[in-house]
Amino acid sequence: MASARVVLEACPPLVAHQDQAYAILEESLKAYTRYQVLGVPDIQDSAEFGRSRRRVGSLEFAAWLRERSDRPLCLYKVAVATPRPSLDSWLERAAELGCGDVFVVGGDTSGKDYGDEVLSVGGGTKAAMRRGFHCGGIIIPTRRREFVGRPATLDEIARIQDKIHTWGMRFFSTQLLYEAEWMSCLLMDMTRALAPEDFPKLFLTFSPFVCEEDLNFAVKYLGVYVPPDVERMLRGARNMAEASMAQLTLIWERLSTFAGEIGIPADRLGVNVEYINSRDPRNVRAAFELAEAFGRLLGVPG
């Protein structure tokens, strides 16, 4: 992750849709190549989406990807959903797959009691680092104590500082971005709060929407902030996928330019592209196309 500029995040499919999702993904893995790392999220359906559905495990899915791609793997792990013995076993299997980088993730809410048998994000990070993994976390640019109609990122800064200085995290990916203002404010806060040598690698996360179902799901279940004018533009577009990718490319241009203006080195900023619906060929291909476009823009060889 230290040298990567473009990460393509592939989502473990539901078991009921496994064959269809694998066929779509296998085709895209062959057709698009301008990304440097394959990321695999650890999706907790019952916690995040309030539903109980069987999904292919992240390690099983990562092993499937390893057989079909030579790209390095970066795995996500929800620490608060994992007792310590289970995490140790998971880390051992991840290492066997050649994975050296792990995003350690917390729960969907800070107010939930997960019990004494599971690990905190800090505990999960320390356990992974003891086994030689490089660890990263998640940044939510809009996180704040209460909703306000303007950017307010100071709460997130304290979390980032703790994750870097206390837990030793080296890189972060963001929540899905569909506008630049909140992240610009956070970048400015980070330059003020962190010494240059402590500034982590940041992967700005983008996901193209191809239909209104994608947009509705991202806003309702993933908590993605889509400004009203952008939402109107996407819903009124003749081709939502093209409009979405154009918007995301524009956000990258704004954020990367602003980051350079405030002194953040270019190699500290990268892109993480993901798709929302693993069984929709349009959704998967749009994500690969966007990663390919970013790869060309950032000089990633095919």
N, C-alpha and C positions, 0 to 999 in steps of 0.2 A: 504493500500500500504506500510505502514511503515514496516510491518513484512513479506510481500510477497517476495518469491524468483522467482516464475514462474507465469507469466501472459499469458493467452491465449486471443488473440484479435480476435473477431468474427466480420465479415464485414456485415453491412446491405446490403441485396441483391437488385438488380433491381426488380421493381414491376413485370416486364415481366417474371422474373425467380424465383419469390418468392416461389412458391410451390415446385419446384425442389430443390432450395437452402435449404429450411426448412427441407425437407426430408433428405437430405445429412447431414445437421448439427445435426438434432435430433439423427440420428444414431451414429454420432461421440460423442455427448455429453454423450450418454449411455456407449460407449465403452472405453473412455479415461477419466481418473480422476486425474492425477498427476499434477494439476495446482491449484493455490489458488485464482485467481481473473479472472473474465471475463471482458475484455475491449471492448468498442464499439466505433469505430471511427465516426467522423462527416464528411462524405465525401461530398465535394462540386464539383460535376461532371463538371459543366459549368466553374468553376474557375480553377480547377486543370487539367482537361483533355480536355477542349475545346469542350465539348459535352453537350447536354441537354437531359437527360434521367431520367425518374421517378425512384426514389429509395425509399425503405422503410425507413421511418424516424428513426433516432437513438433511440428515446424514445419508439416508437412502437416496434422496434426490441428488445430493452432492456427489455420491458415488456414481450415479447415472451420468451426471455431467462430466465427471473425471474421465469416463470411458469415451466421451465424444468430443472433448476439448482439451487442448494443452494449456489453457489459461490457468493461472494460479487461482485458488479458491479463497474467498473470504466469507466466513460464516457468521451469522448472528445467533446469539443465545439469550433468551429471556431468563435472567438469573433468578428472579423471584418465583418462577414457575418450576424451579429445579432444586430438589434436595442435594446436598453436598455429594453423597455417593454417586448419584446419577450424573452430576456435573463432571466428576472425575472420569467416569466411564465415557461420557460424551466427548470430553477433551482428548482422551486417549484415541478414540475412533477418528476424531477430526485430524489428529496428528498423523494417523495412518494413511489418511487421504492426501497428505501433503499440505494441509492447511496450516499456515503460520500466523494468520491474522484473524482476530475475532472481535466483533462488535458485541459488547456486553450491555444488555438492555434491561431497563426496569419495567415496572408494571404500567398498566394503562391509566392508573390513577395513584397519586401519592397518598390518598386517604384510606386505601384499603389495607387491612391487616392480612398478610399472607401467611402468618404463622411462624413459629420459631424454627421449623425444620428446613426452611428454604433460605437461600443466601440473598444478601443485598447485592446491589450492583457493585459496590466496593469489594465485598467478599468474593463475588464471582470473578472480578477482575484480578484480584490477588491470586486466586487459585489458578487462573489461566496463565498469569505471568510466571508463576513458579514452575510451570511446565514449559516455559520458553515461548509462549505466544506473545505477539504484539497485540495490544488491546486498544479498542476505540469505543466511542459512545455516540449517542444521538443528540442533536441540537434541535430545539424547537424555537425558532426565532420569535414567535408570537406569545411565548409563555410569559405570564404575568399574574399578579395576585387577583386582579379583577379586570373584567373587560373594560377597555377604554377605546375611544375612537382615534387613537394615535399610537405610534410605536412606543412600547415600554418593555425593555429587555433586561433591566437590571437584575431581576430574579434569575434569569438564565445565566448571566455572567458568573454569579456566585457558584452555580452548579458546575459550570465549565472549569472554573479555577480549581474547585475541589477535585474534579475528575482528573485534572492534569497534575496538580501538585500533591494530592493525597494518594490517588490511585495509580498514577503513572500512565494515563491514557495518552496516546500519541496522535490519534486521528479521530475525526468525527464525520458523520454524514448528517444532513439536515432532514427535517420533515419535508414532505413534498412542497415545492415552491411554485407559486403561480403569480407572484409579484415580487418586486425588488426592494421596496421601501423598508420592510421589517428586517430583512437580512442585511441591508446596508447599515441600518442603525446598530445591529448586533456586531457587524464587522468593525464599526467605529469604536464601540464599547470595548471590543476585544483588544484592539490596538492600544487603547488607553490603560487597560487592566493587566495586560500580559507583557512581559519582557520579550523582545524579539526572539531570543533563543528558546522561549517557551511556547511560541505560537505554533499551534498544531496544524496538521494537514486537514483541510476542510473539503469535503465532497458535497457539492450542491446537488440535491436530489430533484430530478424531474421525471414526470410520467405523462406521456401524451394521452389525451382523451380522444376516443374515436366516436363516442355516442353519448347521449344524455345520461344513460345508465352509469357510465364511468364517472361523469361529473357529479351526479347525485350521490353515488357511493363514496367518492372521495370526500365530499363536503360533510355528509351525514355520519359516516362511520370512521373515516380516517382523520377528521378534524382539519382538513386542508382549508386554508383561507384563500378563497378566490374572490377578488374585488368585484363589486357589482358590475362595473363597466366591462371587465374581462368576461364575467359570466354571461352577460348579454351578448357580447361579441361571439363567444363560443356557441351559444345556443342558436344564434342567428346565422352562423356560418354555413355556407353551402357544403363545405367539407370540413367537419370538425377536426379531423386528424391533422390536416394541413394547417389550419388556423392555430391549433394547439401547439404544434411543433414550431411554428413561426413565433408564437408568443414566448415559448420557453427559450428559444435561441436568443430572442431579444433580451430576456431577463438575464441570461448568462453574459451577454455583451455589456449590459449595464453594470452588473455586479463585478465582473472581472475588471472592467475599466475603473470603477470606483475603488476596488481593492488596490489596484496599482497606484492610484492617486494618493491613497492614504498610507502607502509604504508597505503593503503586504506583497512579498515576493510572489511572482507568478507560479512558482513550483509549489506554493502552499495551497493552491486552489485547484480542485478537480471537479469532475462531474460524475454523478451516480444516476444512471437511468434505470427505471423499473417499469414494469407493466402491471396493470391491475387485474386483468381477466385472463387467466392462463388458457382458457378454452376458446377464446375468441381470436381467430387468426389475425384479424385487423389490429387488435390491441397489441399482440406480441410483435407482429411485424413492424408496427409503428414505433415501438420502443427500440427495436434493433435498428431501424432506419434512423432514429434520432441519435442513438449511440454512434452509428456510422458517421452521421453528420458532424457530431462533436469530435469524433476521432480525426476527421479530415481537418477540422478547424484547429485542433490542438496538435496536429502533426504526428498522430499515431499511425504507424505503418500498417498496411493491410496484410 
